[in-house]
Amino acid sequence: MQIVFLNSFEKPLDDGRLESAQLSICEQQGIWSVMWSVSSEPEEAWYEGSSWEEMLDAFRHGIAIRMGQGFAPLIDGMLDERQTGKGGYISRLQCYGELHADSALYEALKDWRRVKASQDKKSAYLVATNRTLLMISAFVPKTPEELVQIPGWGPGKSASYSAEVLDISAGFPQPQPFPLDWVQQSLDTKTYVQWLYKQKETKYKNRLDRQQSCRLILEGVQSGKMLEQLQADTGLPRRELMERIEQLDQEGYDLEPLIARELEGVPSEELLRIREALKEEGDKYLKPILQKVYGSEPAPGLKIELIYDRLRLVRMYNRKENAGGTMEAM
């Protein structure tokens, strides 16, 4: 086995001693392994497999956890810990917002966002992200000028939503005055650093989960599995599974076998109506396609989520065909 990368870590203990650890990346005949060893603990295998991308994400996810626990590497820069200029200021506001949010105001803002997203027919995060609402509930702006100091709340959101948000925040006390330059001094450095590593831990965990689920999807497609089996293998909610499949298709992976298997039992007349509706209405939004093909109330026995799966699969077929793909005719 060849050691490709090796780094040492140290963690100060309460009694003044230093606890040492070692991290290595090894390779043998195309199989990667990431190993972590501490004198006081059994050796851990963070990853063993053939995927370079999965190995890197497992490596970074593990580092983020251990550095959040206080282990400092002798060779730094593995996670790009630079926090300079405006970016550092914004991340401190985000950290403070998550740690000091008023839970009642936050819930009121989420209720407002849910209603507004439904009215505007858009995803909730496009109205405002959770992180933005947490900061609003922590800093409690009272004027439009204060509200625009919240990162993520730009001119577009101000024009559309400021009056409604300020109506909600008006019922809550403002704990500290604006502007928010006091945050950098009031935020404990150790707490902030731990928060930063937690963000990195979450980031790399999500990337690692995505890599692993995509691998399971592609292996399942090639072995002849259907959507139900892929959902069981990955543990993903149905909608998220379909979104991953569409992403893989857009990235150029061969999903034709799955599409063909899933659409095999659909009547040709129904498939033709779906394709014609996609051509007439465009394929960005699927709800108009559903209503055009199946009516406002689909027939009994047809589950809405399964219809959407079918529409997504036909959309993938159409896009592949329009791009000059070689999929067989339905």
C-alpha positions in Angstrom: 0.0 0.0 0.0 1.3 3.4 -1.0 0.9 6.4 1.3 -0.1 9.4 -0.9 -0.7 11.9 1.8 0.3 12.2 5.5 -0.4 14.9 8.0 -0.1 15.2 11.8 -2.4 16.9 14.2 -2.2 18.2 17.8 -4.9 19.0 20.3 -4.3 20.9 23.6 -5.7 19.1 26.6 -6.9 20.6 29.8 -3.9 19.4 31.7 -1.5 21.2 29.4 -0.5 18.1 27.4 -0.9 17.7 23.6 -2.8 14.8 22.1 -1.3 13.7 18.8 -3.1 12.3 15.8 -2.2 11.3 12.3 -4.2 11.3 9.0 -3.2 9.4 5.9 -4.5 8.8 2.4 -3.3 5.5 0.9 -3.8 3.8 -2.5 -3.4 0.1 -3.5 -4.4 -1.2 -6.9 -6.9 1.6 -7.4 -8.5 1.3 -4.0 -8.3 4.5 -1.8 -8.3 4.6 2.0 -8.4 7.4 4.4 -7.2 6.5 7.9 -7.2 8.5 11.1 -5.3 7.5 14.2 -5.1 8.9 17.7 -3.1 7.4 20.5 -6.1 7.2 22.8 -8.6 5.8 20.3 -8.8 2.8 17.8 -7.7 3.7 14.3 -10.7 4.9 12.1 -11.2 4.2 8.4 -13.0 7.3 7.0 -13.2 5.8 3.5 -12.3 2.7 1.5 -13.2 2.5 -2.1 -12.4 3.3 -5.7 -14.0 6.8 -6.1 -11.5 9.7 -6.0 -14.4 12.2 -5.5 -15.9 10.2 -2.6 -12.5 9.8 -1.0 -11.8 13.6 -1.1 -15.2 14.4 0.4 -14.8 11.8 3.1 -11.3 13.2 3.8 -12.6 16.8 4.1 -15.7 15.8 6.1 -13.6 14.0 8.7 -11.1 16.8 8.9 -13.9 19.3 9.5 -15.2 17.2 12.4 -11.8 16.7 14.0 -10.7 20.4 13.6 -14.0 21.4 15.1 -13.0 19.3 18.1 -9.7 21.2 18.5 -7.2 19.2 16.5 -4.8 21.6 14.6 -2.9 20.2 11.6 0.8 20.8 11.2 0.3 21.3 7.5 -2.6 23.7 7.2 -4.9 24.7 4.3 -6.7 21.4 3.7 -10.2 23.1 4.1 -9.2 26.6 2.8 -9.9 28.2 6.2 -9.3 31.7 5.0 -11.9 34.2 6.3 -10.9 37.6 5.2 -12.6 40.9 4.3 -16.3 41.2 3.8 -16.8 37.4 3.6 -15.6 37.0 7.2 -17.9 39.8 8.4 -20.9 38.2 6.7 -20.1 34.7 8.1 -20.0 36.2 11.6 -23.4 37.7 11.1 -24.7 34.3 9.9 -23.1 32.6 12.9 -24.6 35.1 15.4 -28.0 34.8 13.7 -28.0 31.0 14.1 -26.9 31.2 17.7 -29.1 34.1 18.9 -32.3 33.8 16.8 -35.6 34.6 18.5 -37.5 31.3 18.0 -41.0 32.9 18.1 -40.0 35.5 15.5 -38.3 32.9 13.4 -41.4 30.7 13.4 -43.6 33.7 12.5 -41.3 34.5 9.6 -41.4 30.9 8.4 -45.2 30.9 8.5 -45.2 34.1 6.4 -42.7 32.6 3.9 -44.8 29.5 3.4 -47.9 31.5 2.6 -45.9 33.9 0.3 -44.2 31.1 -1.6 -47.6 29.5 -2.2 -49.1 32.8 -3.4 -46.1 33.6 -5.6 -45.9 30.0 -6.9 -42.2 29.7 -6.1 -40.0 27.6 -3.8 -39.8 28.9 -0.2 -36.0 29.4 -0.4 -36.5 31.9 -3.3 -38.6 34.1 -1.0 -35.9 33.9 1.8 -33.5 31.3 3.0 -33.6 29.8 6.5 -30.3 31.6 7.2 -31.7 35.0 6.2 -34.8 34.5 8.4 -32.6 33.4 11.3 -30.6 36.7 11.0 -33.7 38.8 10.8 -35.0 37.1 13.9 -31.7 37.6 15.8 -31.2 41.3 14.8 -34.9 42.3 14.5 -34.7 45.2 11.9 -37.3 47.9 12.3 -36.8 50.0 9.2 -36.1 49.2 5.5 -32.7 50.7 5.9 -31.9 48.2 8.7 -33.4 45.3 6.9 -31.1 45.7 3.9 -28.1 45.3 6.2 -29.1 41.6 6.6 -27.0 39.5 4.1 -29.1 37.9 1.5 -31.8 40.6 1.6 -31.1 42.7 -1.5 -33.1 45.3 -3.5 -35.4 42.7 -5.1 -36.5 41.3 -1.8 -36.8 44.8 -0.4 -39.2 45.9 -3.1 -41.3 42.8 -2.8 -41.4 41.9 0.8 -39.9 44.5 3.2 -43.2 45.9 4.3 -44.6 42.5 5.3 -41.5 41.4 7.1 -41.2 44.7 9.0 -44.9 44.3 10.1 -43.9 41.0 11.6 -40.7 42.2 13.3 -42.5 45.2 14.7 -44.0 43.0 17.4 -40.6 41.9 18.8 -38.0 43.9 20.7 -34.7 44.8 19.0 -31.9 43.4 21.3 -29.0 45.5 19.9 -28.9 48.6 17.7 -28.0 48.8 14.0 -25.5 49.0 12.3 -24.2 45.5 13.0 -20.5 46.2 13.4 -20.7 45.3 17.1 -21.2 41.6 16.2 -17.5 41.0 15.5 -16.5 42.1 19.0 -19.4 40.3 20.8 -19.0 36.9 19.1 -16.6 34.6 21.0 -13.8 33.5 18.7 -13.8 29.9 19.8 -17.6 29.7 19.3 -17.2 31.2 15.8 -14.4 28.9 14.8 -16.4 25.9 15.9 -19.4 27.2 13.9 -17.2 27.5 10.8 -16.1 23.9 11.1 -19.6 22.8 11.6 -20.6 24.5 8.3 -17.7 22.7 6.5 -18.7 19.4 8.1 -22.2 19.8 6.9 -21.0 20.9 3.4 -18.8 17.9 2.9 -21.3 15.5 4.4 -23.9 16.6 1.9 -21.4 16.3 -0.9 -20.4 12.8 0.3 -24.0 11.7 0.6 -24.7 13.0 -2.9 -21.6 11.1 -4.3 -22.7 7.9 -2.7 -26.4 8.2 -3.7 -25.4 8.9 -7.3 -23.1 5.9 -7.4 -26.0 3.7 -6.1 -28.3 5.1 -8.7 -26.0 4.5 -11.6 -25.1 1.0 -10.4 -28.8 0.3 -10.0 -29.7 1.6 -13.4 -27.1 -0.7 -15.0 -28.3 -3.7 -13.1 -31.9 -3.3 -14.2 -33.5 -1.8 -11.1 -36.7 0.3 -11.1 -37.4 3.6 -9.3 -38.9 1.8 -6.2 -35.7 -0.2 -5.8 -33.5 2.8 -6.3 -35.4 4.7 -3.6 -34.9 1.8 -1.2 -31.2 1.6 -2.0 -30.5 5.3 -1.6 -33.0 6.2 1.2 -33.9 9.4 -0.7 -37.4 10.9 -0.8 -39.0 10.2 -4.1 -38.8 13.8 -5.4 -35.2 14.1 -4.4 -34.4 10.8 -6.1 -35.9 12.1 -9.3 -34.0 15.3 -9.1 -30.8 13.4 -8.7 -31.7 11.2 -11.7 -32.4 14.3 -13.8 -29.1 15.9 -12.7 -27.2 12.7 -13.7 -29.0 12.7 -17.1 -28.0 16.4 -17.7 -24.4 15.5 -16.7 -24.3 13.0 -19.6 -24.8 9.7 -17.8 -26.7 7.0 -19.6 -30.2 6.8 -18.0 -31.9 5.4 -21.1 -32.3 1.9 -19.6 -34.2 3.3 -16.6 -36.4 5.6 -18.7 -37.3 2.8 -21.1 -38.2 0.4 -18.2 -40.3 2.9 -16.3 -42.3 4.0 -19.4 -42.7 0.6 -20.9 -46.2 0.1 -19.5 -47.5 3.6 -20.2 -50.1 3.7 -23.1 -48.6 5.2 -26.2 -51.5 7.6 -26.5 -50.8 9.0 -23.1 -47.1 9.4 -23.9 -48.0 11.2 -27.1 -50.2 13.7 -25.2 -47.4 14.3 -22.7 -44.9 15.0 -25.5 -47.3 17.3 -27.3 -48.0 19.2 -24.1 -44.3 19.6 -23.4 -43.8 21.0 -26.9 -46.7 23.4 -26.6 -46.2 24.6 -23.0 -42.4 24.3 -22.7 -40.7 21.9 -20.2 -39.6 24.2 -17.4 -42.7 23.7 -15.2 -44.5 20.4 -15.0 -47.8 21.5 -13.4 -49.2 23.0 -16.6 -48.3 19.7 -18.4 -50.1 17.7 -15.8 -53.2 19.8 -16.0 -53.2 19.8 -19.8 -52.8 16.0 -20.1 -54.7 14.8 -17.0 -57.0 17.7 -16.2 -57.2 19.5 -12.9 -58.3 16.3 -11.1 -56.5 13.2 -12.4 -58.5 10.0 -12.6 -58.9 7.9 -9.4 -56.1 5.5 -8.9 -53.5 7.9 -10.4 -51.2 9.2 -7.7 -50.0 12.7 -8.3 -46.4 11.9 -7.3 -46.2 9.0 -9.7 -47.6 11.2 -12.5 -44.9 13.7 -11.9 -42.3 10.9 -12.1 -43.7 10.0 -15.4 -43.6 13.6 -16.7 -40.0 14.0 -15.6 -39.0 10.8 -17.4 -40.7 11.9 -20.6 -39.1 15.3 -20.3 -35.7 13.6 -20.0 -36.5 11.5 -23.1 -37.5 14.7 -25.0 -34.4 16.6 -24.0 -32.2 13.7 -25.0 -33.9 13.4 -28.3 -33.8 17.2 -29.0 -30.1 17.2 -28.2 -29.5 14.6 -30.8 -29.4 11.6 -28.5 -29.8 8.0 -29.6 -32.8 6.9 -27.4 -35.1 4.4 -29.0 -38.5 5.7 -30.1 -41.3 5.3 -27.5 
